[in-house]
Structure formats: C-alpha cells, structure tokens
C-alpha cells in the first residue's frame, strides 16, 4: 500500500507501533501531547485523537485524563509482526501435513 493510500491517523498508529517494536518507546513511556503529535505529523488534533483511540483499542497505550497517554506494559508483546505470526502458523500446518502424509505413505507400503 502506498503512503498516499494510508490515512493520516493510520500513519501515526504505524509509527507508534514501529517505535514500540524497535524499543524507542518502552513500557510506561509517555507519548507527546495531542498538540505536539499534531504538529509533528502536520495533522489536526482530531486525527491524533483517532490514532490514539486505535492504539488504546489495540492495547498498546492507555490514557489518563489530564496526564497524557502512556505505553502499556504489554505493548511490545502485542506488536509482534503479524507476518511472523502467520509464518509460524504456516510452519505448524506444514509440519502437521508432513506427519499425516508420512503416516499415509507408511500405510500404503506396509
């Protein structure tokens, strides 16, 4: 997907995810204010709020009224690359299918 096709709030979400994954944002770290993020990304504060809401829903951040938004303790665990998870599932499926095929072939040759 090209950058033009990505909504501005999604760019913020992805950037924060990447920072958590890389360790640049760690558990308990305070995110910049809505205004600071809006300035940084060149978007309206409402766009930042939408990104923060998505990050909260994903369990990556939590917010305290008047204090700001913070990275959750489990955020780095939940940002594991979905490609890596999918690859692990495929590896398990291949191993299971290989074992089944081996049993079938043993049954035919016996």
Order of alpha helices (4+ residues) and beta strands (2+ residues): alpha-alpha-alpha-beta-beta-alpha-alpha
